[in-house]
Amino acid sequence: MSEMLYILQTVLLPIFIMILLGFIIQKKFSLDLNTLAKLNIYVFVPGFIFVKFYKTDFAISLLLYIVMFFIIYMIVLFMIGKGIAVFCKTDKGEATTLTNSLMFFNSGNYGVPVNDLVFKGDPLAMSVQVIVLSLQNIFTFSYGVFAIQSLHIGKLKALLGYFKMPVLYALLLAIVLNYANVPIPEFIWTPANYVADAMIAIALLMLGAQISNINFSFKWSKSYVYVFIRLIIGPFIALIIIKIMALDGIIAQTLFIASAMPTSVNSSVIAQEYDNHPELAAELVFLSTLLSAITVVIVIYLSRIWF
């Protein structure tokens, strides 16, 4: 119990303090969240991914293992989400938002700080987390947008949105420059690091600001079922996949902890932008983020025992 309290104090409490600060600032000043979101998507996240991938040495086999894990994990969560939606006879729009809440987890403005604090900046752990973050962003703003838009504008137009995301290009450029050992001039590398260092703080503040705009209710709804799957069932699915793939050590710990993150705020963002049950999406983000203060601590504790 003392170790779990230590994890809560040293890992999650600093994160929730930043989220609370963002919450308070938004209530007082009504920040322009659309501008903050654009800065995060088009500047801070790509910059963070570029810097982390460029300066980290990792084997290409590591990337392939994580991509394989990620694909299997997404397929299983998709099947569970769709299965529940069919069983409950949920309409397609609502089913898409609910299923997205399972597949899109907060690996960026929540997962990265957790990883940084748990593993104390270990480069291998952060490399794994950055790969997961990159895959999540690519997947969210490709399939996620596609799944919602295809309900309204058709699959072809929805597919074109995939190529507008800078995260993919930042990832590819960093990998190419890393493996080719191409030096980056100091006048470019210095501002790139400024951007990367700002990502976590800005992301947490924005998460708090976004949560402050959510109209939530604690009345029982099907949201709780999906939140339970995201926070409890999700990590155990990841554990099974990790064991099947025979992963261990820091890589296994990182993937296990990453799988326990709450629903991504971006799932609410795209639901709002494309008017697909935005209130439901916001409720899922809020509930999962709130309850993760308990579940993530337990998962971190278990990761130290099992791996």
C-alpha positions in Angstrom: 0.0 0.0 0.0 2.8 2.4 0.8 4.4 1.8 -2.6 1.0 2.6 -4.3 0.7 5.8 -2.3 4.3 6.7 -3.4 3.4 6.1 -7.0 0.2 8.3 -6.6 2.3 11.0 -5.0 5.3 11.0 -7.3 3.7 10.1 -10.6 0.1 11.0 -10.8 -0.2 13.9 -8.4 2.1 16.2 -10.4 0.1 15.4 -13.5 -3.3 16.1 -11.9 -1.9 19.4 -10.4 -1.1 20.5 -14.0 -4.5 19.4 -15.2 -6.2 21.3 -12.3 -4.2 24.4 -13.2 -5.4 24.2 -16.8 -9.0 23.7 -15.5 -8.7 26.9 -13.3 -7.1 29.0 -16.1 -9.9 28.0 -18.5 -12.6 28.8 -16.0 -11.1 32.3 -15.4 -9.8 33.3 -18.8 -11.8 31.1 -21.4 -8.8 30.2 -23.5 -9.1 29.6 -27.2 -8.9 25.8 -27.2 -9.0 25.5 -31.0 -5.8 27.5 -31.2 -4.2 25.5 -28.4 -5.3 22.2 -30.1 -3.8 23.4 -33.5 -0.5 24.3 -31.7 -0.4 20.9 -30.0 -1.2 18.9 -33.2 0.8 20.9 -35.7 3.8 22.1 -33.5 4.3 20.5 -30.1 3.5 16.9 -30.7 5.4 16.7 -34.1 8.4 18.5 -32.5 8.4 16.2 -29.5 8.3 13.1 -31.7 11.0 14.4 -34.0 13.4 15.2 -31.1 12.8 12.0 -29.2 13.2 9.8 -32.3 16.2 11.6 -33.6 18.3 11.4 -30.5 17.3 7.9 -29.4 19.1 4.7 -30.5 16.7 1.8 -31.0 16.7 -1.2 -33.2 14.2 -1.4 -36.1 13.0 -4.7 -34.6 11.7 -2.7 -31.6 9.6 -0.6 -33.9 8.2 -3.7 -35.6 7.4 -5.4 -32.3 5.5 -2.4 -31.0 3.6 -1.9 -34.3 2.6 -5.6 -34.1 1.5 -5.2 -30.5 -0.4 -2.1 -31.4 -2.2 -3.6 -34.3 -3.3 -6.7 -32.4 -4.4 -4.5 -29.4 -6.5 -2.2 -31.6 -8.2 -5.1 -33.4 -9.2 -6.8 -30.1 -10.5 -3.5 -28.7 -12.4 -2.8 -31.9 -14.0 -6.2 -31.9 -15.1 -5.8 -28.2 -16.5 -2.3 -28.9 -18.4 -3.3 -32.0 -19.6 -6.5 -30.3 -21.1 -4.6 -27.4 -22.7 -2.1 -29.7 -24.3 -4.9 -31.8 -25.5 -6.6 -28.6 -27.0 -3.4 -27.3 -28.4 -2.4 -30.7 -26.6 0.9 -30.7 -26.9 3.2 -33.7 -23.8 3.5 -35.9 -22.9 7.1 -34.9 -23.1 6.4 -31.1 -21.3 3.0 -31.6 -18.4 4.7 -33.4 -17.9 7.2 -30.6 -18.1 4.5 -27.9 -15.7 2.2 -29.8 -13.3 5.1 -30.4 -13.2 5.6 -26.6 -11.7 2.2 -26.2 -9.2 2.4 -29.0 -8.0 6.0 -28.6 -6.2 6.3 -25.2 -4.3 9.3 -23.9 -0.7 8.3 -24.7 0.4 11.9 -25.2 -0.5 14.5 -22.6 -1.1 11.8 -19.9 1.0 8.8 -21.0 4.2 10.7 -21.7 4.4 12.4 -18.3 3.5 9.1 -16.6 6.3 7.4 -18.5 8.8 10.1 -17.8 8.1 10.0 -14.0 7.8 6.2 -13.7 11.0 5.4 -15.7 12.8 8.6 -14.7 13.6 9.6 -18.3 14.9 6.2 -19.4 15.6 6.5 -23.1 14.3 3.0 -24.0 11.1 3.5 -22.1 10.5 6.9 -23.7 11.3 5.5 -27.1 8.6 2.8 -26.7 6.1 5.5 -25.4 6.9 7.8 -28.3 6.3 5.0 -30.8 2.9 4.3 -29.1 2.1 8.0 -29.1 3.0 8.3 -32.8 0.9 5.3 -33.7 -2.0 6.6 -31.6 -1.9 10.0 -33.2 -1.7 8.5 -36.7 -4.5 6.1 -36.0 -6.7 8.7 -34.3 -6.5 11.2 -37.0 -6.7 8.7 -39.8 -9.1 5.9 -38.8 -10.8 8.0 -36.1 -11.7 10.8 -38.5 -12.4 8.4 -41.3 -14.8 6.3 -39.1 -16.8 9.4 -38.2 -16.6 11.3 -41.5 -17.5 8.2 -43.5 -20.9 8.3 -41.8 -21.5 11.7 -43.4 -19.3 12.5 -46.4 -18.2 9.0 -47.6 -15.1 7.0 -47.3 -13.0 8.5 -50.1 -13.1 12.1 -48.8 -12.6 10.9 -45.2 -9.4 9.0 -46.3 -7.8 12.1 -47.6 -7.7 13.6 -44.1 -5.0 11.1 -43.2 -2.3 12.8 -45.2 -2.8 16.2 -43.5 -1.3 15.2 -40.2 2.3 16.3 -39.6 3.0 13.7 -36.9 3.5 11.0 -39.6 6.1 13.2 -41.5 7.9 14.2 -38.3 8.3 10.5 -37.4 9.5 9.5 -40.8 12.0 12.4 -41.0 13.4 11.7 -37.6 13.9 8.0 -38.4 15.6 8.7 -41.7 18.0 11.3 -40.2 18.7 9.1 -37.2 19.7 6.1 -39.2 21.6 8.1 -41.8 23.5 9.9 -38.9 22.7 13.3 -40.5 23.8 16.1 -38.1 21.2 18.8 -37.4 22.6 22.4 -37.1 22.5 23.9 -33.7 20.3 26.8 -34.8 17.6 24.2 -35.7 18.2 21.7 -32.9 17.9 24.4 -30.1 14.4 25.6 -31.1 13.4 22.0 -31.8 14.2 21.2 -28.2 12.3 24.2 -26.9 9.2 22.9 -28.7 9.7 19.3 -27.4 10.3 20.4 -23.8 7.1 22.5 -23.9 4.8 19.7 -25.1 4.1 18.0 -21.8 3.3 21.2 -19.9 1.1 22.6 -22.7 -0.7 19.3 -23.3 -1.6 18.9 -19.6 -2.8 22.4 -19.3 -4.9 22.0 -22.4 -6.3 18.7 -21.1 -7.4 20.5 -17.9 -8.9 23.3 -20.0 -10.8 20.9 -22.2 -12.2 19.0 -19.2 -13.5 22.2 -17.7 -15.8 22.6 -20.7 -17.4 19.2 -20.3 -20.9 19.0 -19.0 -20.9 15.8 -17.1 -23.2 13.7 -15.0 -22.6 10.8 -12.7 -25.9 9.1 -13.6 -25.5 5.5 -14.7 -25.1 5.0 -18.4 -23.4 2.6 -20.9 -20.4 5.0 -20.7 -19.4 3.2 -17.5 -19.2 -0.1 -19.3 -16.8 1.3 -21.9 -14.7 3.1 -19.2 -14.4 -0.1 -17.3 -13.1 -1.9 -20.5 -10.7 1.0 -21.2 -9.2 1.1 -17.7 -9.5 -2.5 -16.4 -10.0 -4.9 -19.3 -7.7 -3.0 -21.6 -4.5 -3.6 -19.6 -5.3 -7.3 -19.1 -5.8 -7.7 -22.9 -2.4 -6.0 -23.3 -0.9 -8.3 -20.7 -2.0 -11.4 -22.7 -0.6 -10.0 -25.9 2.7 -9.1 -24.2 3.0 -12.7 -22.8 2.1 -14.2 -26.2 4.8 -12.1 -27.9 7.3 -13.0 -25.1 8.1 -9.4 -24.4 9.7 -8.5 -21.1 11.6 -5.9 -19.1 11.2 -2.2 -19.7 9.5 -2.8 -23.1 6.8 -5.0 -21.5 6.3 -2.6 -18.6 6.0 0.4 -20.8 3.4 -1.2 -23.1 1.4 -2.5 -20.1 1.3 0.9 -18.5 0.5 2.7 -21.8 -2.5 0.4 -22.3 -4.0 1.6 -19.0 -4.3 5.3 -20.0 -7.7 6.9 -20.0 -9.6 7.8 -23.2 -7.9 10.3 -25.4 -9.1 13.9 -25.4 -8.7 13.7 -29.2 -11.6 11.3 -29.4 -13.8 14.0 -27.9 -12.2 16.6 -30.2 -13.0 14.8 -33.4 -16.5 13.9 -32.1 -17.1 17.6 -31.4 -15.7 18.7 -34.8 -17.8 16.3 -36.8 -20.8 16.5 -34.5 -21.0 12.8 -33.7 -22.4 12.5 -30.1 -19.9 15.0 -28.7 -21.5 15.0 -25.2 -21.1 11.3 -24.9 -17.5 11.5 -26.1 -16.8 14.2 -23.5 -18.4 12.2 -20.7 -16.2 9.2 -21.6 -13.0 11.4 -21.5 -13.9 12.9 -18.1 -14.9 9.7 -16.4 -12.0 7.7 -17.6 -9.5 10.5 -16.7 -11.0 10.9 -13.2 -11.1 7.1 -12.4 -7.6 6.6 -13.9 -6.1 8.2 -10.8 -6.9 4.9 -9.1 -6.5 2.3 -11.9 -3.2 3.7 -13.3 -1.5 3.5 -9.9 -2.5 -0.1 -9.6 -1.3 -0.9 -13.1 2.1 0.8 -12.4 2.4 -1.2 -9.2 1.5 -4.5 -11.0 4.0 -3.7 -13.8 6.8 -3.8 -11.2 5.7 -7.2 -9.9 4.9 -9.0 -13.2 7.8 -7.8 -15.4 
